[in-house]
């Protein structure tokens, strides 16, 4: 995936594969997401394409300023939820 891993990563994988380590919730979610992408690459691509159209910069600006139209923010979240 183009990521350089540290030795700690390899030790962690080795420990898990030997049954002496446990995965964190975040690691389990990452494995599930990877599995979902490999099993359904078309669906994952559609999701990624639709998510790039979400105006996260506007949402971030609203949340940082504390001044926003609540209806607009609510509609943005509804749109994000509807994408999946």
C-alpha positions in Angstrom: 0.0 0.0 0.0 3.0 2.3 -0.3 3.5 2.7 3.5 6.8 2.0 5.2 6.3 0.1 8.4 8.4 0.2 11.6 9.8 -2.9 13.3 7.1 -2.5 15.9 4.4 -3.2 13.3 6.1 -6.5 12.3 6.5 -7.5 15.9 2.8 -6.8 16.5 1.7 -8.8 13.5 4.0 -11.7 14.5 2.6 -11.7 18.1 -1.0 -11.7 16.8 -0.3 -14.5 14.3 1.3 -16.6 17.1 -1.7 -16.0 19.3 0.2 -14.0 22.0 -1.2 -10.6 21.0 -4.6 -9.1 20.7 -5.9 -6.6 18.1 -7.3 -3.2 19.1 -10.7 -2.1 18.0 -9.1 0.3 15.5 -7.0 -2.5 14.0 -10.1 -4.7 13.7 -11.9 -2.0 11.9 -9.0 -1.5 9.6 -8.9 -5.2 8.7 -12.7 -5.2 8.1 -12.4 -2.1 5.9 -9.6 -3.7 3.9 -11.6 -6.9 3.5 -14.7 -5.0 2.3 -12.6 -3.0 -0.3 -11.0 -6.2 -1.7 -14.3 -8.1 -1.8 -16.3 -5.2 -3.4 -13.9 -2.8 -5.1 -16.7 -1.3 -7.3 -18.8 -0.4 -4.3 -15.8 1.1 -2.5 -14.9 3.1 -5.5 -18.5 4.5 -5.8 -18.4 5.4 -2.1 -15.0 7.2 -2.4 -16.3 9.1 -5.5 -19.4 10.2 -3.8 -17.5 11.2 -0.6 -15.2 13.5 -2.6 -18.2 15.7 -3.4 -19.0 16.3 0.3 -18.0 19.9 1.3 -15.9 19.0 4.3 -14.1 22.3 4.2 -17.4 24.2 4.7 -18.4 21.9 7.5 -15.1 22.3 9.2 -15.2 26.1 8.9 -18.7 26.1 10.4 -17.7 23.9 13.3 -14.6 25.9 14.0 -16.3 29.2 14.0 -19.4 28.1 16.0 -21.5 30.3 13.7 -23.5 28.4 11.2 -27.0 27.7 10.0 -28.2 24.6 11.9 -30.4 23.4 9.0 -27.5 23.5 6.5 -25.3 21.5 8.9 -28.0 19.0 9.6 -28.6 18.6 5.8 -24.9 18.1 5.3 -24.8 15.3 7.8 -27.9 13.7 6.3 -26.2 13.8 2.9 -23.0 12.1 4.3 -25.1 9.4 6.0 -27.1 8.7 2.8 -23.9 8.0 0.8 -23.1 4.7 2.3 
